[in-house]
Amino acid sequence: MSEHEKINYLELPARDIEASKAFFGKVFAWSFVDYGPDYSAFSNAGMDGGFYRSELSASSANGGALIVFYSSGLEQTQAKIEQAGGSIIKPIFSFPGGRRFHFTDPSGNEFAVWSDASD
């Protein structure tokens, strides 16, 4: 569904597109369609998007946008991320309204997961 002048699609850098697909497929159940060796589109993520091949990665420390996932079971999501090869870079911490942690994917991109539920 397209809405006029709303964010519609998200593109993320990936050093290793296959590793990124395996990670996000395992942890978040994303689906993928490849468009050549340097691009893979994803769906079932809340917003459609794609991975493009790049040696660069996104992090909030470098001024990159931080993509934040929601989880109703923060510790369980963290465990899935670690089991799939993600790295926790900021352990779970509290903030007004909930708790969250930050992680990097296999390509070094930073993400966060938050919850308003207590596990």
C-alpha distances in whole Angstrom, upper triangle without the diagonal:
4,7,10,12,11,11,9,11,14,18,21,24,26,30,29,26,28,29,25,24,27,26,23,23,26,25,21,21,18,18,18,18,21,21,25,27,26,22,20,16,15,13,14,14,12,10,10,13,17,21,23,26,28,32,30,29,27,29,29,33,32,30,26,23,24,21,22,21,22,24,26,29,30,33,31,28,31,33,30,30,33,34,31,33,31,34,34,35,35,36,34,35,35,33,33,30,30,31,30,31,30,30,30,28,30,29,30,27,27,25,26,25,26,27,28,30,33,34
4,6,9,8,9,7,10,14,17,20,23,26,29,30,26,28,30,26,25,28,28,24,25,28,27,23,23,20,20,20,20,22,22,25,27,25,22,20,17,17,15,16,16,14,11,11,13,17,20,22,26,27,31,29,28,26,28,28,32,31,28,25,22,23,20,22,22,23,26,28,31,31,34,33,30,32,35,32,31,34,35,33,34,32,34,34,35,35,36,35,36,35,33,33,31,31,32,30,31,30,30,30,28,31,29,30,27,27,25,26,26,27,28,29,31,35,36
4,6,6,8,8,11,15,18,21,25,27,31,32,29,31,32,28,27,30,30,26,27,30,29,25,25,22,23,23,23,25,25,28,30,28,24,23,20,19,17,18,18,15,13,14,16,19,22,24,28,29,32,30,29,26,28,28,31,30,27,25,22,23,20,22,22,23,26,28,31,31,35,34,31,33,35,33,32,36,37,34,35,33,35,35,35,35,36,35,35,34,32,31,29,30,31,30,31,30,31,30,30,32,31,31,28,28,25,26,26,26,28,28,31,34,36
4,6,9,9,13,16,19,22,26,29,32,33,30,33,34,30,29,33,32,28,30,33,31,28,28,25,25,25,25,27,26,29,31,29,26,25,22,22,20,21,21,18,15,16,17,20,24,25,29,29,33,31,29,27,29,28,31,30,27,25,22,23,22,23,24,25,29,31,34,34,37,37,33,35,38,36,34,38,39,37,38,35,37,36,36,36,38,37,37,36,33,33,31,32,33,32,33,32,32,32,31,34,32,32,29,29,27,28,28,29,30,31,33,37,38
4,7,8,12,14,17,20,23,27,30,31,29,32,32,29,29,32,31,28,29,32,31,27,28,25,26,25,25,27,26,29,30,28,25,24,21,21,20,22,20,18,15,16,17,19,22,23,27,27,30,28,27,24,26,25,28,27,23,21,19,21,20,21,23,24,28,30,33,33,36,36,32,34,37,35,33,36,38,35,36,33,35,34,34,34,36,35,34,34,31,31,29,30,31,30,31,29,30,30,29,32,30,30,26,26,25,26,27,27,29,29,32,36,37
4,6,9,12,15,18,22,25,28,29,27,29,30,26,26,29,28,24,26,29,27,24,25,22,23,23,23,25,25,28,29,26,23,22,19,19,18,18,17,14,12,13,14,17,20,22,25,26,29,26,25,22,23,23,26,25,22,19,16,18,16,18,19,20,24,26,29,29,32,32,29,30,33,31,30,33,35,32,33,30,32,31,31,30,32,31,31,30,28,28,26,27,28,26,27,26,27,27,26,29,27,27,24,23,22,22,23,23,25,26,29,32,33
4,6,8,12,14,18,21,24,26,23,26,26,22,22,26,24,21,23,26,24,21,22,19,20,20,21,22,22,25,26,23,20,19,16,16,15,16,14,12,9,10,11,14,17,18,22,22,25,23,21,18,20,19,23,22,19,16,13,15,13,15,16,18,22,25,27,26,30,29,26,27,30,28,26,30,31,29,29,27,28,28,27,27,29,29,29,29,26,26,25,25,26,24,25,23,24,23,23,25,24,24,20,20,18,19,20,21,23,24,27,30,32
4,7,10,14,17,20,24,24,21,24,25,21,20,24,23,20,21,24,23,20,20,17,17,17,17,19,19,22,24,21,18,17,13,13,12,14,12,11,7,7,8,12,15,17,20,22,25,23,21,19,21,21,25,24,21,18,15,17,14,16,17,19,22,25,27,27,30,29,26,27,30,27,26,29,31,28,29,26,28,28,28,29,31,30,30,30,29,29,27,27,27,25,26,24,24,24,22,25,23,24,20,21,19,20,21,22,24,26,28,31,32
4,7,10,14,16,20,20,18,20,21,17,17,20,20,17,18,21,20,17,18,15,15,14,15,16,16,19,20,17,14,13,10,10,10,12,11,10,6,5,5,8,11,13,17,18,21,20,18,16,19,20,23,22,20,16,14,15,13,15,16,18,21,24,26,26,28,28,24,25,28,25,23,27,28,25,25,23,25,26,26,27,29,28,29,30,29,29,27,27,27,24,24,22,22,21,19,21,20,21,17,18,17,19,20,22,24,26,28,31,31
4,7,10,13,17,18,15,18,18,15,15,18,17,14,16,20,18,16,17,14,14,14,15,15,16,18,19,16,13,12,10,9,10,13,10,11,7,7,4,6,9,11,14,15,18,16,14,13,15,16,20,18,17,13,11,12,10,13,14,17,20,23,25,24,26,26,22,23,25,23,21,24,25,22,22,20,22,23,23,24,26,26,27,28,27,28,26,25,25,22,21,19,18,17,16,18,16,17,14,15,14,16,17,20,22,25,27,30,30
4,7,10,13,14,12,15,16,13,13,17,16,14,16,19,19,17,18,14,15,13,14,14,13,15,15,12,10,10,9,9,12,14,12,13,10,9,5,5,6,7,10,11,14,13,12,11,14,16,19,17,16,12,12,13,11,15,16,19,22,26,27,25,27,27,23,23,26,23,20,23,25,21,21,19,21,22,22,24,26,27,28,29,28,30,29,28,26,23,22,19,18,16,15,16,14,15,12,14,14,17,19,21,24,27,29,32,32
4,7,10,12,10,13,13,10,12,15,14,12,15,18,17,16,17,14,15,13,15,14,15,16,15,12,10,10,10,10,13,15,13,15,12,11,8,6,5,6,9,9,11,10,8,8,11,14,16,15,14,11,11,11,10,14,15,19,21,25,25,23,25,25,21,21,23,21,18,20,22,19,18,16,18,19,19,21,23,24,26,27,27,29,28,26,25,21,20,17,15,13,11,12,10,11,8,11,11,15,17,20,23,26,28,30,30
4,7,9,9,12,12,10,12,15,14,13,16,19,18,18,19,16,17,15,16,15,15,15,14,10,10,11,12,13,16,18,16,18,16,15,11,9,6,5,6,5,8,7,6,7,11,14,16,14,15,11,12,13,13,16,18,21,23,27,27,25,27,26,22,22,24,22,18,20,22,19,17,16,17,19,19,21,24,25,27,29,29,31,30,29,27,23,21,18,15,12,11,11,8,9,8,11,13,16,19,22,26,29,31,32,32
4,5,5,9,9,7,10,12,12,12,14,16,17,17,18,15,16,14,15,13,14,14,12,9,9,10,12,13,16,18,16,19,18,16,13,10,6,6,5,5,7,8,7,9,13,16,18,16,17,14,15,15,15,18,18,22,24,27,27,25,26,25,21,21,22,20,17,18,19,16,15,14,15,18,18,21,23,25,27,30,30,32,32,30,27,24,21,18,15,12,9,8,5,8,8,12,13,17,20,23,26,30,31,33,32
4,6,9,9,8,11,13,13,14,17,18,19,19,20,18,19,17,17,15,16,15,12,10,11,12,15,16,20,22,20,23,21,20,16,13,9,8,6,5,5,7,8,11,14,18,19,17,19,16,18,18,18,21,21,25,26,30,29,27,27,27,23,22,23,21,18,19,20,17,15,14,16,19,19,22,24,27,29,32,32,35,34,32,30,26,23,19,16,13,10,8,5,8,10,13,16,20,22,26,29,33,34,35,34
4,6,5,6,9,10,11,12,14,16,17,18,18,16,17,14,15,13,15,14,10,9,10,11,14,15,18,20,19,22,21,19,16,13,9,9,7,8,9,11,11,14,17,20,22,20,22,19,20,20,19,21,22,25,26,29,28,27,27,25,22,22,22,20,17,18,18,15,13,14,16,19,20,23,25,27,30,33,33,36,35,33,30,26,24,20,17,13,10,8,6,10,12,15,17,20,22,26,29,33,33,34,33
4,5,5,6,9,10,11,12,14,15,16,16,13,13,11,12,10,11,11,8,8,8,7,10,11,15,17,16,20,18,16,13,10,7,7,7,9,11,13,12,15,18,21,23,22,23,19,20,20,18,20,20,24,25,28,27,26,27,25,22,22,22,19,17,19,19,15,14,15,17,20,21,24,26,28,30,33,33,36,34,32,30,26,24,21,18,15,11,9,8,12,12,16,17,20,22,25,28,32,33,34,32
4,5,5,6,9,10,10,12,14,15,15,13,12,10,12,10,13,12,10,10,10,9,12,12,15,17,17,21,20,18,15,12,10,11,10,13,14,16,15,18,20,24,26,25,26,23,23,22,20,22,21,24,25,28,27,26,26,24,21,21,21,18,16,18,17,13,13,14,17,21,22,25,27,28,31,34,34,37,36,33,31,27,25,22,19,16,12,10,10,14,15,18,18,21,23,26,29,32,33,34,32
4,5,5,6,9,10,11,12,14,14,13,14,12,14,13,16,16,13,13,13,12,14,14,16,18,17,20,20,18,16,14,11,13,12,13,14,15,14,16,18,22,23,23,24,21,22,20,19,20,19,22,23,26,25,23,23,21,19,18,18,15,13,14,14,10,9,11,14,17,19,22,23,25,28,31,32,34,33,31,28,24,22,19,15,13,9,6,8,11,12,15,16,19,20,24,26,30,30,31,29
4,5,5,6,8,10,11,11,12,11,12,11,13,12,15,15,13,12,11,10,11,11,13,15,13,17,17,15,13,11,8,10,10,12,13,14,12,14,16,19,21,21,22,18,18,17,15,17,16,19,20,23,23,21,22,20,17,17,17,14,12,14,14,10,10,10,13,16,18,20,22,23,26,28,29,32,30,28,25,22,19,17,14,11,7,6,7,10,10,13,13,16,17,21,24,27,28,29,27
4,5,5,6,8,10,10,10,8,8,7,10,10,13,14,13,12,11,8,10,8,11,13,12,16,16,14,12,10,9,11,12,14,16,17,15,17,19,22,24,24,24,21,20,19,17,18,17,20,20,23,23,22,22,20,17,18,18,15,13,15,15,11,12,13,16,19,21,23,24,25,28,30,31,33,31,29,27,23,21,19,16,14,10,10,11,14,13,16,15,18,18,22,24,28,28,30,28
4,6,5,6,9,10,10,9,10,10,13,13,16,17,15,15,14,12,13,12,14,14,14,18,18,17,16,14,12,15,15,17,18,19,17,19,21,24,26,26,27,23,23,21,19,19,18,20,20,23,22,21,21,18,16,16,16,13,12,13,12,8,10,11,15,18,20,23,23,24,27,30,31,33,32,29,27,23,21,19,16,14,11,9,12,14,15,17,16,19,19,22,24,28,28,29,27
4,5,5,6,8,9,9,11,12,15,16,19,19,18,17,16,13,14,12,14,14,13,17,17,16,15,14,12,15,16,17,18,18,16,16,18,20,23,23,24,21,20,18,16,16,15,17,17,20,19,17,17,15,13,13,13,10,8,10,9,6,7,8,12,14,17,19,19,20,24,26,27,30,28,25,23,20,17,16,12,11,7,7,10,12,12,14,13,15,15,19,21,25,25,25,23
4,5,5,5,6,6,9,10,13,15,18,19,18,17,15,12,12,9,11,10,9,13,14,13,12,12,11,14,16,17,18,18,16,16,17,20,22,23,23,19,18,16,13,14,12,14,15,18,17,16,17,15,12,13,14,10,9,12,12,9,10,10,13,15,17,19,20,20,23,25,26,28,26,24,22,19,17,15,13,11,8,10,11,13,12,13,12,14,13,17,19,22,23,24,22
4,6,6,4,5,6,8,12,14,17,19,18,18,16,12,12,9,10,10,10,14,15,14,14,13,13,16,18,20,21,21,19,20,21,23,26,26,27,23,22,20,17,17,15,16,16,19,18,18,19,16,13,15,15,11,11,14,13,10,12,13,16,18,21,23,23,23,26,28,29,31,29,26,24,21,20,19,16,15,12,13,14,17,16,17,15,17,16,19,21,24,24,26,24
4,6,6,8,10,12,16,17,21,22,21,21,19,16,16,13,14,12,12,16,17,17,17,16,16,19,20,22,23,23,21,21,22,24,27,27,28,25,23,21,18,18,15,16,15,17,16,16,16,13,11,13,12,8,9,11,9,7,10,11,15,17,20,21,21,21,25,27,28,30,28,25,23,20,19,18,15,15,12,13,15,17,17,17,16,17,16,19,20,23,23,24,21
4,6,8,11,14,17,19,22,24,23,22,20,17,17,14,14,12,11,14,16,16,17,16,16,20,21,22,23,22,19,19,20,22,24,25,26,22,21,18,15,14,12,13,12,14,13,13,13,10,8,9,9,6,6,9,9,7,10,10,13,14,17,18,18,18,21,23,24,26,24,21,19,17,15,15,12,13,11,12,15,16,15,15,13,13,12,15,16,20,19,20,18
4,6,9,12,16,18,21,23,22,22,19,16,15,11,11,8,7,10,13,13,14,15,15,19,21,22,23,23,20,19,20,21,24,25,25,22,20,17,14,13,10,11,10,13,13,13,14,12,9,11,12,9,9,13,12,10,13,12,15,16,19,19,19,19,22,23,24,26,23,21,19,17,16,15,14,14,12,14,16,17,15,15,13,13,12,14,15,19,18,20,19
4,7,10,14,16,19,22,21,21,18,15,14,10,9,7,8,11,13,13,14,15,15,19,21,23,25,24,22,22,23,25,28,28,28,24,22,20,17,16,13,14,14,16,16,16,18,15,12,15,15,11,12,15,14,12,15,15,18,20,22,23,23,22,25,27,27,29,27,24,23,20,20,19,17,17,15,16,18,20,18,19,16,17,15,18,19,22,21,23,21
4,7,10,13,16,19,19,18,15,12,10,6,6,5,6,9,10,10,10,11,12,16,18,20,22,22,20,20,21,23,26,26,26,22,20,19,15,15,13,15,15,18,18,19,20,17,15,17,18,14,14,17,16,14,16,16,19,20,23,24,24,24,26,28,28,30,27,25,24,21,20,19,17,17,14,15,16,18,17,17,15,17,16,19,20,23,23,25,24
4,7,10,13,16,17,17,14,10,8,5,5,6,8,11,12,10,11,10,12,15,18,20,23,23,21,21,24,26,29,29,28,24,23,21,18,19,17,18,19,21,22,22,24,21,18,20,21,17,17,20,19,16,18,18,22,24,26,27,28,28,30,31,32,33,31,29,28,25,24,23,21,20,16,17,18,20,19,20,19,20,20,22,24,27,27,29,28
4,6,10,12,13,13,10,6,5,4,6,9,10,14,13,10,10,8,10,13,15,18,21,21,20,21,23,26,29,28,28,24,22,22,19,20,19,21,22,24,25,25,26,24,21,23,23,19,19,21,21,17,19,19,23,25,26,28,29,29,32,33,34,35,33,31,30,27,26,24,22,20,16,17,17,20,18,20,19,22,22,25,26,29,30,32,31
4,7,10,11,12,9,6,5,7,9,12,13,16,15,11,10,9,10,12,15,18,21,22,21,22,25,28,31,29,29,25,24,24,21,23,22,24,25,28,29,29,30,28,25,26,27,23,22,25,24,21,22,22,26,28,29,31,33,33,35,37,37,38,36,35,33,30,29,27,25,23,19,19,19,22,21,23,22,25,25,28,30,33,33,36,34
4,6,7,8,6,4,6,9,12,15,16,19,17,14,12,9,9,10,12,16,19,20,20,22,25,28,30,29,29,25,24,25,22,24,24,26,28,31,31,31,32,29,26,28,28,24,23,26,25,21,22,22,26,28,29,32,33,34,37,38,38,40,38,36,35,32,30,28,25,23,19,18,17,21,20,23,23,26,26,30,32,35,36,38,37
4,7,7,5,6,7,11,14,17,18,21,18,15,12,10,10,10,12,15,19,20,21,22,26,28,31,29,29,25,25,26,24,26,26,29,30,33,34,33,35,33,29,30,31,28,26,28,28,24,25,25,28,30,31,34,36,36,39,40,40,42,40,38,37,34,32,30,27,24,21,20,19,22,21,24,24,28,29,32,34,37,38,40,39
4,6,6,8,10,14,17,20,21,24,21,18,15,12,11,10,11,14,17,19,21,23,26,29,31,29,29,26,26,27,25,28,28,31,32,36,36,35,36,34,31,32,32,29,27,29,29,25,25,25,28,31,32,35,36,38,40,42,42,44,42,41,39,36,34,31,28,25,22,20,19,22,22,25,26,29,30,34,36,40,41,43,41
4,6,8,12,14,18,21,21,24,22,19,16,13,11,9,8,12,15,17,18,21,24,28,29,27,28,25,25,26,25,27,27,30,32,35,35,34,35,33,30,30,30,27,25,27,26,23,22,23,26,29,29,32,34,36,38,41,41,43,42,40,38,34,32,29,26,23,19,18,16,19,20,23,24,28,29,33,36,39,40,42,40
4,7,10,13,17,20,20,23,20,17,14,10,8,6,5,9,12,14,15,17,21,24,26,24,24,21,22,23,22,25,25,29,30,34,34,32,33,32,29,29,30,27,24,26,26,22,22,22,24,27,27,30,32,34,36,38,38,40,39,37,36,32,30,27,24,21,18,16,14,17,17,21,22,25,27,31,34,37,38,40,39
4,7,10,14,17,17,19,17,14,10,7,6,5,6,10,14,15,15,17,20,23,26,24,24,20,20,21,20,22,23,26,28,31,31,30,32,30,27,27,28,25,23,25,25,21,21,21,24,26,27,29,31,32,35,36,36,38,37,35,33,30,28,25,23,20,17,16,14,17,16,20,20,24,25,28,31,34,36,38,37
4,7,10,14,14,16,14,11,9,5,5,7,9,12,16,17,16,17,21,24,26,25,24,21,20,21,18,21,20,23,25,28,29,28,29,27,24,25,26,22,21,23,23,19,20,20,23,25,26,28,30,31,33,35,35,36,35,33,32,28,27,24,22,19,16,15,14,17,16,19,19,22,23,26,29,32,33,35,34
4,7,11,11,13,11,8,6,4,6,9,12,15,18,18,17,18,21,23,26,25,24,20,19,19,17,19,18,21,23,26,27,27,28,26,23,24,26,22,21,24,24,20,21,20,23,25,26,28,30,30,32,33,33,35,33,31,30,27,26,24,22,20,17,17,16,19,17,19,18,21,22,25,27,30,31,33,33
4,7,7,10,9,6,5,5,8,11,14,17,19,19,18,18,20,22,25,25,24,20,18,18,15,17,15,18,19,22,23,23,25,23,20,21,23,19,18,21,21,18,19,18,21,23,24,26,27,27,29,31,30,32,30,28,27,24,23,21,20,18,15,16,16,18,16,18,16,19,19,22,24,27,28,30,29
4,5,8,7,5,7,8,11,15,18,20,23,23,21,20,22,24,27,27,26,22,20,19,15,16,15,16,18,21,22,22,24,22,19,21,23,19,19,22,22,19,21,20,23,24,26,27,28,27,29,30,30,31,28,27,26,24,24,22,21,20,17,19,19,21,18,19,17,19,19,21,22,25,26,28,28
4,6,7,7,10,12,14,18,21,23,25,25,22,21,23,24,28,28,27,23,20,19,15,15,13,14,15,17,19,20,22,20,17,19,21,17,17,21,21,18,21,20,23,23,25,26,26,25,27,28,28,29,26,25,24,22,22,21,20,20,18,20,20,22,19,20,17,18,17,19,20,22,23,25,25
4,5,6,8,10,13,16,19,21,23,22,19,18,19,21,24,24,23,19,17,15,11,12,9,11,13,16,17,17,20,18,15,17,19,16,15,19,19,17,19,17,20,20,22,23,23,22,24,25,25,26,23,22,21,19,19,18,17,17,15,17,18,19,16,16,13,14,13,15,17,20,21,23,23
4,7,10,13,15,19,22,23,26,24,21,19,21,21,25,25,23,20,17,15,12,11,9,10,13,15,18,18,21,19,16,19,21,18,18,22,22,20,22,20,22,22,24,24,24,23,24,24,24,24,21,21,21,19,19,19,19,19,18,21,21,21,18,18,15,15,14,15,16,18,20,23,23
4,7,10,13,16,20,21,24,22,20,18,20,20,24,23,22,18,15,15,11,12,11,13,16,19,21,21,24,22,19,21,23,21,20,23,24,22,23,21,23,23,24,25,26,25,26,26,25,26,24,23,23,21,21,20,19,19,18,20,20,21,17,17,15,16,16,17,19,21,23,26,26
4,7,11,14,17,19,22,21,19,18,20,21,25,24,23,19,16,16,13,15,14,16,19,21,23,23,26,24,21,23,25,22,20,24,24,21,23,21,24,25,26,26,28,27,29,29,28,29,27,26,26,23,23,21,21,20,18,20,19,20,17,18,16,18,18,20,22,24,26,29,29
4,7,10,14,15,18,18,16,15,18,19,23,22,20,17,15,15,12,15,15,18,20,23,25,24,26,25,21,23,25,22,20,23,24,21,21,20,22,23,24,25,27,27,29,30,29,30,28,27,26,23,23,21,19,18,16,17,16,18,15,16,15,18,18,21,23,26,28,30,30
4,7,10,12,16,15,14,14,17,20,22,21,20,17,16,16,14,16,16,20,22,25,26,25,27,26,22,23,25,22,20,22,23,19,20,19,21,23,24,25,27,28,30,31,31,32,30,29,28,25,24,21,19,17,15,15,14,16,14,16,15,18,20,23,25,28,30,32,31
4,7,9,12,12,11,12,16,18,21,19,19,16,15,16,14,17,17,21,23,26,27,25,27,25,22,22,24,21,18,21,21,18,18,17,19,21,22,24,26,27,29,31,31,33,31,30,28,25,23,20,18,15,12,12,10,13,11,14,15,18,20,23,26,29,31,32,32
4,6,10,10,11,12,16,19,21,19,19,16,16,17,17,20,20,24,26,30,30,28,30,29,25,25,27,24,21,23,24,21,20,19,21,23,23,26,28,30,31,33,33,35,34,33,31,27,25,22,20,17,14,14,11,14,13,16,17,21,23,26,29,32,34,36,35
4,7,9,10,13,16,20,21,19,20,17,18,19,19,22,23,26,28,32,32,30,31,30,26,26,27,25,22,23,24,20,19,19,20,23,23,26,28,30,32,35,34,37,36,34,32,29,26,23,20,17,14,13,10,13,13,16,18,22,24,28,31,34,36,37,36
4,5,8,10,14,17,18,16,17,15,17,18,18,21,23,26,28,32,32,30,31,30,27,26,27,25,22,23,24,21,19,18,19,22,21,24,27,29,31,33,33,36,35,34,31,28,25,21,19,15,14,13,9,11,11,15,17,21,24,27,31,34,36,37,36
4,7,10,13,17,17,15,17,15,17,18,19,22,24,28,29,33,32,30,30,30,27,25,27,25,22,22,24,21,18,17,18,21,20,23,26,28,30,33,33,36,36,34,31,27,25,21,18,15,14,12,8,10,11,14,17,21,24,28,31,35,36,37,36
4,7,10,13,14,11,13,11,14,15,16,20,22,25,27,31,31,28,29,29,26,24,26,25,21,22,24,21,19,17,17,19,18,21,24,26,28,30,30,32,33,31,29,25,22,18,16,13,13,12,8,8,9,12,15,19,22,25,29,32,34,35,35
4,7,10,11,9,11,9,11,12,13,16,18,22,24,27,27,24,25,26,22,21,23,21,18,19,21,19,16,14,14,16,15,17,20,22,24,26,26,29,29,27,25,21,19,15,13,10,10,10,7,6,5,8,11,15,18,21,25,28,30,31,31
4,7,9,7,8,5,7,8,10,13,16,19,22,25,25,22,24,24,21,20,22,21,18,19,22,19,17,15,14,15,14,15,19,20,21,24,23,26,26,24,22,19,16,13,12,9,10,12,9,7,5,6,9,12,16,19,22,25,28,29,29
4,5,5,7,5,7,7,10,12,15,18,21,24,24,21,22,23,20,18,21,21,17,18,21,20,18,14,13,13,11,12,16,18,18,21,20,23,23,22,20,16,14,10,10,9,11,13,11,8,6,5,8,11,14,17,21,24,26,27,27
4,5,5,5,6,6,9,11,15,18,20,24,24,21,22,24,21,19,22,22,19,20,24,22,20,17,15,14,12,12,16,17,17,19,18,20,21,20,18,15,13,10,11,11,14,16,15,12,9,7,9,10,14,16,20,22,25,26,26
4,6,7,10,10,13,15,18,21,23,27,26,23,24,26,23,21,24,24,21,21,25,24,21,18,16,15,12,12,16,18,18,20,19,22,23,22,20,17,15,12,13,13,15,18,16,12,11,9,12,13,17,19,22,25,27,28,29
4,6,9,11,14,16,20,23,25,29,29,26,27,28,25,23,26,26,23,23,27,25,23,19,18,18,15,16,20,21,21,23,22,25,26,25,23,20,18,15,15,14,16,18,15,12,11,10,13,15,19,21,25,27,30,31,31
4,7,9,12,15,19,22,25,28,28,25,27,29,25,24,27,27,23,25,28,26,24,21,20,19,16,17,20,22,21,23,21,23,24,24,22,19,18,15,16,15,17,20,17,14,12,11,13,15,18,20,24,26,29,30,31
4,6,9,12,16,19,22,26,26,23,25,26,23,22,25,24,21,23,25,23,22,19,18,18,16,16,20,21,21,22,21,23,23,23,21,18,17,14,14,13,15,17,14,12,9,9,10,13,16,18,22,24,27,29,29
4,6,10,13,16,19,23,24,21,24,25,21,21,24,23,20,22,25,23,22,19,18,18,16,16,19,20,20,21,19,21,21,20,19,16,16,13,14,13,15,18,16,14,10,9,9,11,14,16,19,22,24,26,27
4,6,10,13,16,19,20,18,20,21,18,17,20,20,17,19,22,20,19,16,16,15,13,13,16,16,16,17,16,18,18,17,16,13,12,9,11,11,13,16,15,13,9,7,6,7,10,12,16,18,21,23,24
4,7,10,13,17,18,16,18,19,15,15,19,18,15,18,20,18,18,15,16,15,14,14,16,16,17,18,17,19,18,16,15,12,12,10,11,11,12,15,15,13,10,8,5,6,9,11,14,17,19,21,22
4,7,10,13,14,12,15,16,13,13,17,16,14,17,19,18,18,15,15,14,14,13,15,13,14,15,14,16,14,13,12,9,10,9,10,12,13,17,17,15,12,9,6,5,5,7,10,13,15,18,18
4,7,10,12,10,13,13,10,11,15,13,12,15,17,16,17,14,15,14,15,15,15,14,15,16,15,17,15,13,12,9,10,10,11,13,13,17,17,17,14,12,8,6,5,6,9,12,14,16,16
4,7,9,8,12,12,10,12,15,14,13,17,19,18,19,17,18,16,17,16,16,13,15,14,14,15,13,11,10,9,11,12,13,16,16,20,21,20,17,15,11,9,6,5,6,9,10,13,13
4,5,6,9,9,7,10,12,12,12,15,17,17,18,16,17,16,18,16,15,13,14,14,15,16,14,11,10,9,11,13,14,17,17,20,22,21,19,17,13,10,7,6,5,8,8,10,10
4,6,9,9,9,11,13,13,15,17,18,19,21,19,20,18,20,19,17,14,15,15,16,17,13,11,11,11,13,16,17,20,20,24,26,25,23,20,17,14,10,8,6,7,6,8,8
4,6,5,6,9,10,11,12,15,16,17,19,17,18,16,19,17,15,12,14,14,16,18,15,12,11,11,12,15,16,19,19,22,25,24,22,20,16,14,10,9,7,9,7,8,6
4,5,5,6,9,10,11,12,14,15,17,15,15,13,15,13,11,8,11,12,14,16,14,10,8,7,8,11,12,16,17,20,22,21,19,17,14,11,7,7,6,9,8,8,7
4,5,5,6,9,10,11,12,14,16,14,14,12,15,13,10,8,12,13,16,18,17,13,10,10,10,12,13,16,17,20,22,21,20,18,15,13,10,10,10,12,11,9,7
4,5,5,6,9,10,11,12,15,14,15,13,17,16,13,12,15,17,19,21,19,16,13,12,12,14,14,17,17,19,22,21,21,19,16,14,11,12,11,14,12,12,9
4,5,5,6,9,10,11,13,11,12,11,14,14,13,11,15,16,18,20,18,15,13,11,10,11,11,13,13,16,19,18,17,15,13,11,8,10,10,14,13,13,11
4,5,5,6,9,10,11,9,9,8,11,11,9,9,13,15,17,20,19,15,12,10,8,9,9,11,12,15,17,16,16,14,12,10,8,10,11,15,14,14,12
4,5,5,6,9,10,9,10,10,14,14,12,12,16,18,21,23,22,18,15,13,12,13,11,13,14,15,19,18,18,17,15,14,12,14,15,18,16,16,13
4,5,5,6,9,9,11,11,15,16,14,14,18,20,22,25,23,20,17,15,13,13,12,13,12,14,17,17,17,16,14,14,12,14,15,19,18,17,15
4,6,5,6,5,7,8,12,13,12,13,17,19,21,24,23,19,16,13,11,11,8,9,8,10,13,13,13,12,11,11,10,13,15,19,18,19,16
4,5,5,5,6,7,11,13,12,13,17,20,22,26,25,21,18,15,12,12,9,10,10,11,14,14,15,14,13,13,13,16,18,21,20,20,17
4,6,7,9,11,15,17,15,17,20,23,26,29,27,24,21,18,16,15,12,13,12,12,16,16,17,17,16,16,16,18,20,23,22,22,19
4,6,9,12,15,17,17,18,22,24,26,29,28,25,22,19,16,15,12,11,9,9,13,14,15,15,15,16,15,19,20,24,23,23,21
4,7,10,13,15,16,18,21,24,26,29,28,25,22,19,16,14,10,9,7,7,10,11,13,13,14,15,16,19,21,25,25,25,22
4,7,9,12,13,15,18,21,23,26,25,22,19,15,12,10,7,6,5,6,9,9,10,10,10,12,13,16,19,22,22,22,21
4,6,9,10,13,16,19,21,25,24,21,18,14,11,9,5,5,7,8,11,9,10,9,10,11,13,16,19,22,23,22,21
4,6,6,9,12,16,18,21,21,18,14,11,7,6,4,7,9,11,14,11,12,9,10,9,11,13,16,19,20,19,18
4,6,10,12,15,17,20,21,18,15,11,8,6,5,7,10,13,14,11,11,8,10,10,12,14,17,20,21,21,20
4,7,8,11,13,17,18,15,12,9,5,5,7,10,13,16,17,14,13,10,10,9,11,12,15,18,19,18,18
4,6,10,13,16,17,14,10,8,5,7,9,12,15,18,19,17,16,13,12,10,11,11,13,16,17,15,15
4,7,10,13,14,10,6,5,4,8,10,14,17,20,22,19,18,15,13,10,9,9,10,12,13,12,12
4,7,10,11,9,5,6,6,10,13,16,19,23,24,21,20,16,15,11,11,9,11,12,13,12,13
4,7,8,6,4,7,9,12,16,19,22,26,27,24,22,19,16,13,12,9,10,10,11,11,13
4,6,6,6,8,11,13,17,20,23,27,27,25,22,19,17,13,12,10,10,10,12,13,15
4,6,8,11,14,16,20,23,26,30,30,28,25,22,19,16,15,11,11,10,13,13,16
4,7,10,14,16,20,23,25,29,30,28,25,21,19,15,13,10,8,6,9,11,14
4,7,11,14,17,21,23,26,28,25,23,19,16,13,11,7,6,4,7,8,11
4,7,11,14,18,20,23,25,22,20,17,14,10,8,6,6,7,8,8,10
4,7,10,14,16,20,21,19,17,13,11,7,5,4,6,9,11,11,12
4,7,11,13,17,18,15,14,11,9,6,6,7,9,12,14,14,14
4,7,10,14,15,12,10,7,6,4,6,9,12,15,17,17,17
4,7,10,11,9,8,6,5,6,8,11,15,18,19,19,19
4,7,8,5,5,4,6,9,11,15,18,22,23,23,22
4,5,5,6,7,8,11,12,16,19,23,24,25,23
4,6,8,10,12,14,16,20,23,27,27,28,26
4,6,9,11,15,17,21,24,28,29,30,29
4,6,10,13,16,19,23,26,28,28,27
4,7,10,13,17,20,24,25,26,26
4,7,10,14,17,21,22,23,23
4,7,10,14,17,19,20,20
4,7,10,14,15,17,17
4,7,11,12,13,14
4,7,9,11,12
4,5,8,9
4,7,10
4,6
4
